[in-house]
Amino acid sequence: MNLLSYLSFLILTITLLTMVFGVVAYFLYKAREKKKGGNKISYEEALQQEGEELLFFTKE
Amino acid sequence: MFGGFVLTYYSVDNLQTIFIETSNVFVRVGVILIFVFTLFIIIRYLLLIFFSVFQMIKRSAEEELYLDKSHAVSIIVPCYNEQEGIVASLKSLMNQTYPNIEIIVVDDGSSDRTYELAKTFEFNDGIKSLRVLSKPNGGKSRALNYGIQRASGDLICDVDADSKLDPFAIELLVQHFKDEEIAAVAGSVKVINDDTFITKLQSLEYIEGLNMVKNGQAFLKLVNIIPGPIGMFRKDALKKVGYYSHDTFAEDCDITLNLIAHGYKIDFEPDAIAYTEAPEHLLDLLKQRYRWTRGILQAIKKHKKHLWHFRKNKALFFVMWYMLFEAIFWPFMQLWGDLFMIYLALSTGTSQLLVFWWIMFTVLDVAGAVYCLLITKERLSLAFYSTIYRLAFITIINVAKIFATIEEWFAIDMTWGKLERKGRIG
């Protein structure tokens, strides 16, 4: 195997692995954000959504 | 640089041979696309390096002994849950050499001790002052506007609460406002926690981005983003464009485009430095880049009419196309190019093209990195990371950028998502 073929194989393998790693990392990030529950809203925002109606919180 | 040209010649020569020898339409179209993309990248590198060198020469020729201290500067520090970094940030602001400074901390409804910590620094000695304001949580852009509208200075300096400034930063930024056409000046952002593998890569990225890209843009007085950690604005200009808007996730990019749309010029001061904490974990880094990409795309979308009206505002036309190239075209083409090269190597066995293609970009990266490290007097050892930058880092970032672009295209909901800071600036 000459040097160019060897380097080519190395770059090809690393590139493919990095792409797969990038996709996996992205979905891991999305899963983490979903788990964190990034969509929590503040009391003021909830009040605004409810059209200034009174809000009642129930005990679970 | 010369090596880059030699490798470009070999890459183009190989592409030409494949184009002539193949009858496969997909390969032919692919070869043309790769050729056009390579051409764009090389032109971009050359233009930015040349403009950056010209800008440096211009700066050294214009150096003045007289320092303008006639402006009153209001520094706005919006903060939300910044207890880790707020003390170091405020101390760096109080240590500024510029005399006429008013510091306004806007606590955006923090649930931690940010407000209490900032409040202990309140003072007013008649020349410099620091006051802390508090408002219900409403996002960074609203917090900035809240502070700006209560500021008394004619120049506004926006600073992130998780960054700290070099003592001469404000003094250096103010000097650019002698030119009446300048509405804003961007400062330099450097990574303070560049002690791990991932933060060293980001440090190199910041150094290159600032010294090659921003310096190059400054030659034309068309810097396209005033960074969150340090940027100074003329208050009148901010008022004229209606202050910060709340409909994008990149308020810094949006306001810069707005200022250019109103005919203003934007400059860059490389020696006004803000030190910021870079994400130390890959998922945090992806979170940051995801938000930046979607924010920039939202800002581009807002101003999209300027993409097709060259005569209306030539400056904005060029800035918008440049941003579109960096935000969408480059990541897609880079990833597609890699996949196409792999396909070519596997289907035709032309392994040398893949090697030349990769080395060509790496040589360009290393040359750019060495140039930037030399002019900033940073550690040259960081140049070593530019090979890893090309081999792995940029691909991972590009994957996140592409997903962010697709999600923005389909208008999938996103939240601000604050990055957790470790307080490394202290």
Contacts between the chains, C-beta under 8 A, distances in Angstrom:
chain1	res1	chain2	res2	distance
A	4	B	351	5.8
A	4	B	352	4.7
A	4	B	355	5.5
A	5	B	351	4.9
A	7	B	355	4.8
A	8	B	345	6.0
A	8	B	351	3.4
A	8	B	352	6.9
A	8	B	354	4.7
A	8	B	355	5.1
A	9	B	351	7.4
A	11	B	354	5.8
A	11	B	355	6.5
A	11	B	358	5.0
A	11	B	391	7.7
A	12	B	342	5.5
A	12	B	345	5.9
A	12	B	346	7.9
A	12	B	354	6.3
A	14	B	391	5.7
A	14	B	392	6.9
A	15	B	338	5.2
A	15	B	342	6.5
A	15	B	391	7.8
A	15	B	395	6.8
A	16	B	342	6.6
A	18	B	391	7.2
A	18	B	392	4.7
A	18	B	395	4.5
A	18	B	396	6.3
A	19	B	335	7.2
A	19	B	338	7.2
A	19	B	339	7.8
A	19	B	395	6.0
A	19	B	399	6.7
A	21	B	392	7.9
A	21	B	396	6.5
A	22	B	395	5.7
A	22	B	396	4.0
A	22	B	397	7.9
A	22	B	398	7.4
A	22	B	399	3.2
A	22	B	400	7.0
A	23	B	399	5.7
A	25	B	282	5.7
A	25	B	283	6.8
A	25	B	286	6.1
A	25	B	396	6.2
A	25	B	399	7.6
A	25	B	400	7.7
A	26	B	286	6.2
A	26	B	399	5.7
A	26	B	400	5.3
A	26	B	403	5.3
A	28	B	283	6.1
A	29	B	283	4.5
A	29	B	286	4.5
A	29	B	287	6.0
A	29	B	290	7.3
A	29	B	400	7.6
A	32	B	283	5.8
A	33	B	287	7.2
A	33	B	415	7.9
A	33	B	417	6.5
A	38	B	415	4.2
A	38	B	417	5.5
A	39	B	413	7.7
A	39	B	415	6.0
A	42	B	109	7.6
A	42	B	136	7.7
A	42	B	137	5.7
A	44	B	136	5.7
A	44	B	137	7.7
